[in-house]
Amino acid sequence: MKIAHNQPTQEYLNECFRYDPKTGHLFWKVRPLHHFNSSHGMNITNSQFSNHRAGTLQSKGYVAVMVNGKGYRAHRIIWMMIHGLFPPDELDHVNHQRDDNRIENLRLATSQENKRNSSISRRNTSGVIGVCWDKRRGKWKAQIHGGGNRTIYLGDFVDKLDAIKARETANKKYNFHANHGATI
């Protein structure tokens, strides 16, 4: 991943924010003069924002924070504040709650690892990712994505529970996260 120039440092972010590990929320601190072009700007900003919760909930469920005119997702800011670097790839919200930025709910993940800890789709009718009713065959079909665009057929089953078991076995074989398919 290409590292952007002018990204805020760990020190700078810790001057800007207080992180509450119990809630996963960021709060603005009283920021020092060197963060501003003038003492007037500093006084206005600090009087409006200090000790207030930072960030805005976006439509996709993530919390966004503006730092020096640039938008960041709060979970990436928090990772930097705690670990001293911006994540090189993705951060996975283990419990699927995109606004739950407690550090124990965040893990470094590749894109593939992140996809292997997905919530179940609202369109899913079986209640299990990778299991669906095949009208044409009159059976339950189980399948899994094994990497890339490759779908692996796990079989057709008369009993839905057998299809679920096949999918659960494949989840373990292909290193899917234990939360994969959980509802939010």
C-alpha positions as CSV (number, residue, x, y, z in Angstrom):
1,M,0.0,0.0,0.0
2,K,1.2,3.4,-0.9
3,I,1.7,5.6,2.2
4,A,0.2,9.1,1.7
5,H,2.3,12.1,2.5
6,N,1.0,14.4,5.2
7,Q,-0.7,11.7,7.2
8,P,-0.9,12.7,10.8
9,T,1.6,11.1,13.1
10,Q,0.7,9.2,16.2
11,E,1.9,12.1,18.4
12,Y,-0.3,14.6,16.5
13,L,-3.4,12.4,16.7
14,N,-2.8,11.9,20.4
15,E,-2.7,15.7,20.8
16,C,-6.0,15.9,18.9
17,F,-8.0,13.1,20.5
18,R,-8.7,11.2,23.7
19,Y,-9.7,7.6,23.0
20,D,-12.1,5.8,25.3
21,P,-11.2,2.0,25.0
22,K,-14.4,1.0,26.7
23,T,-16.7,2.6,24.2
24,G,-14.4,2.9,21.2
25,H,-15.2,6.6,20.9
26,L,-12.8,9.5,20.1
27,F,-13.2,12.9,21.8
28,W,-11.5,16.1,20.8
29,K,-8.9,17.4,23.2
30,V,-7.9,21.1,23.7
31,R,-5.5,21.3,20.9
32,P,-2.2,23.3,21.0
33,L,-1.4,26.4,19.1
34,H,1.0,24.6,16.6
35,H,-2.1,22.8,15.2
36,F,-3.5,26.2,13.9
37,N,-2.5,29.2,11.8
38,S,-3.5,31.6,14.5
39,S,-4.5,31.8,18.2
40,H,-7.9,33.0,17.1
41,G,-8.5,29.9,15.1
42,M,-7.3,27.8,18.0
43,N,-9.6,29.5,20.5
44,I,-12.6,29.1,18.2
45,T,-12.0,25.5,17.5
46,N,-11.2,24.5,21.1
47,S,-14.3,26.3,22.4
48,Q,-16.5,24.5,20.0
49,F,-15.1,21.0,19.9
50,S,-12.9,20.2,23.0
51,N,-14.3,17.4,25.1
52,H,-17.0,16.7,22.4
53,R,-17.2,13.3,20.7
54,A,-15.4,13.4,17.3
55,G,-16.7,12.0,14.1
56,T,-19.8,11.5,12.1
57,L,-21.7,8.3,11.4
58,Q,-21.6,7.6,7.6
59,S,-24.3,5.9,5.6
60,K,-22.3,2.7,5.4
61,G,-22.0,2.6,9.2
62,Y,-18.4,3.8,9.7
63,V,-17.5,6.8,11.8
64,A,-15.6,9.4,9.8
65,V,-13.3,12.1,11.3
66,M,-11.8,15.2,9.7
67,V,-8.2,15.9,10.5
68,N,-6.6,19.0,8.9
69,G,-9.3,19.0,6.2
70,K,-8.9,15.3,5.2
71,G,-11.4,12.6,6.1
72,Y,-10.4,9.4,7.8
73,R,-12.3,6.5,9.2
74,A,-12.2,6.6,13.0
75,H,-11.0,3.0,13.3
76,R,-7.9,3.8,11.2
77,I,-7.1,6.9,13.4
78,I,-7.5,4.7,16.6
79,W,-5.2,2.0,15.2
80,M,-2.6,4.7,14.5
81,M,-3.0,6.2,17.9
82,I,-2.5,2.9,19.6
83,H,0.0,1.1,17.3
84,G,1.9,4.0,15.8
85,L,1.1,3.2,12.1
86,F,-1.8,3.4,9.8
87,P,-3.0,-0.1,8.8
88,P,-1.2,-1.3,5.6
89,D,-4.3,-3.1,4.4
90,E,-7.8,-3.4,5.9
91,L,-9.1,-3.4,9.4
92,D,-11.8,-5.9,10.2
93,H,-14.6,-5.1,12.7
94,V,-14.7,-8.6,14.2
95,N,-18.3,-8.3,15.4
96,H,-19.5,-6.7,12.1
97,Q,-20.5,-3.5,13.9
98,R,-18.7,-0.8,11.8
99,D,-19.1,1.8,14.4
100,D,-17.8,-0.3,17.2
101,N,-14.2,0.9,17.3
102,R,-13.1,-0.7,20.6
103,I,-9.5,-1.9,19.9
104,E,-10.4,-5.5,20.8
105,N,-13.0,-5.4,18.0
106,L,-10.4,-4.4,15.4
107,R,-8.0,-6.7,13.6
108,L,-5.6,-6.3,10.7
109,A,-6.8,-8.2,7.7
110,T,-6.2,-8.6,4.1
111,S,-9.2,-8.0,1.8
112,Q,-9.7,-11.8,1.6
113,E,-9.6,-12.2,5.4
114,N,-12.0,-9.3,5.8
115,K,-14.5,-11.0,3.3
116,R,-14.2,-14.2,5.3
117,N,-15.8,-12.4,8.2
118,S,-18.9,-11.0,6.6
119,S,-22.3,-10.5,7.9
120,I,-25.1,-12.5,6.4
121,S,-26.9,-10.6,3.6
122,R,-30.4,-9.3,4.2
123,R,-31.4,-11.1,1.0
124,N,-30.4,-14.4,2.4
125,T,-33.5,-16.7,2.8
126,S,-31.9,-19.8,4.3
127,G,-30.3,-18.1,7.4
128,V,-26.8,-19.4,6.5
129,I,-24.2,-18.0,4.1
130,G,-23.6,-20.4,1.2
131,V,-26.7,-22.4,1.7
132,C,-29.8,-21.9,-0.6
133,W,-32.8,-23.8,-1.8
134,D,-32.5,-25.0,-5.4
135,K,-36.0,-25.1,-6.8
136,R,-35.0,-26.9,-10.0
137,R,-33.5,-29.9,-8.0
138,G,-35.7,-29.6,-5.0
139,K,-32.7,-29.8,-2.7
140,W,-30.6,-27.6,-0.5
141,K,-27.4,-26.5,-2.2
142,A,-24.2,-25.6,-0.3
143,Q,-21.2,-23.7,-1.8
144,I,-18.3,-21.5,-0.7
145,H,-16.0,-19.0,-2.3
146,G,-12.6,-20.5,-2.1
147,G,-10.5,-17.5,-3.2
148,G,-10.6,-15.1,-6.1
149,N,-13.8,-15.6,-8.1
150,R,-13.8,-19.4,-7.5
151,T,-17.0,-20.8,-6.2
152,I,-16.7,-24.3,-4.8
153,Y,-19.7,-26.5,-5.0
154,L,-20.2,-28.5,-1.8
155,G,-23.2,-30.6,-2.8
156,D,-27.0,-30.9,-2.9
157,F,-28.8,-32.1,0.2
158,V,-32.3,-33.3,1.0
159,D,-31.9,-32.1,4.6
160,K,-31.0,-28.4,5.2
161,L,-29.0,-29.4,8.3
162,D,-26.7,-31.5,6.1
163,A,-26.1,-28.5,3.8
164,I,-25.3,-26.4,6.8
165,K,-22.9,-28.9,8.2
166,A,-21.1,-29.1,4.8
167,R,-20.8,-25.3,4.8
168,E,-19.5,-25.2,8.4
169,T,-16.9,-27.8,7.5
170,A,-15.8,-25.8,4.5
171,N,-15.6,-22.6,6.6
172,K,-13.0,-24.3,8.8
173,K,-11.1,-25.8,5.8
174,Y,-10.9,-22.4,4.0
175,N,-10.1,-20.4,7.2
176,F,-13.2,-18.4,7.5
177,H,-13.6,-16.4,10.7
178,A,-15.8,-17.9,13.4
179,N,-18.1,-14.8,13.1
180,H,-18.6,-15.2,9.4
181,G,-22.3,-15.2,8.5
182,A,-23.4,-13.9,11.9
183,T,-26.2,-11.4,11.9
184,I,-25.6,-7.9,13.1
